[in-house]
Amino acid sequence: MITLYTSIGTYRLERDGLPVVVTGSRDCGLCPHELLLWSSLAFRILTYEELRAEFYEKERELHILGELDFDHYLNRLIMRGLVASGRDCTGIDALYDLLGHLYIQSVPDGILVRTVSFLKLFLSGRLPLKKAAMVFHKERLEPMERQVAALVKNQMLSTAELILCLEKGVRPLKDVSQLIDCIYEKEEADCESIITDCRVCDFRFPVLAAISNLYFKQRIMFQIL
């Protein structure tokens, strides 16, 4: 069996220096070990073995050895909905088990956001001008990546909803009513049933690849409702 993990939500540092992860309407404070583990998964998807090895390596590097073990922190983050996991016999099925129920949220990527990020990096003195200006560089997206990005630009959609939208050629969505008409047209259709249906849908392969690539390129983040 293959088990995959990724992080949920977005990171924010409070004025008092407390690190929090924002997911949905919740602000969740993190202890140093939880932050270490969560940040190891930010914009990454790792196996249990990869995540465990990286956790202990960073723990030693940062000199924050704790009394509790890796599994304690991992299980705590999963219970709090800050880390998601997926498990199955093959890599693609484990990836779908991981992402199928997660919602995709677009990362703010306008010129204003990039300019603010550039000024923060440059004026803080942490990076020279040339390196700080790299925030304006945008990686080129593949056709399927562009389609996924367009669908989630103005609304959050689950991975299963994205698969069905793209399979039916719906892009972009005009409003929520179009989503309901397209995906939830059958009376018995609900979030769980479409997740089950998409598990055996061949179209899930290119969509899962596009979602993963957008995540690695830091163009989207994962949320739970």
Secondary structure, 3 states (H helix, E strand, C coil): CEEEEEECCEEEECCCCCEEEEECCEEEECCHHHHHHHHHHCCCCEEHHHHHHHHHHHHHHHCCCCCCCHHHHHHHHHHCCCEEEEEECCHHHHHHHHHCCCEEEECCCCHHHHHHHHHHHHHCCCCCHHHHHHHHCCCCCCHHHHHHHHHCCCCCEEHHHHHHHHHCCCCCCCCHHHHHHHHCCCCCCCHHHHHHHHCCCCCHHHHHHHHHHHHHCCCEEEECC
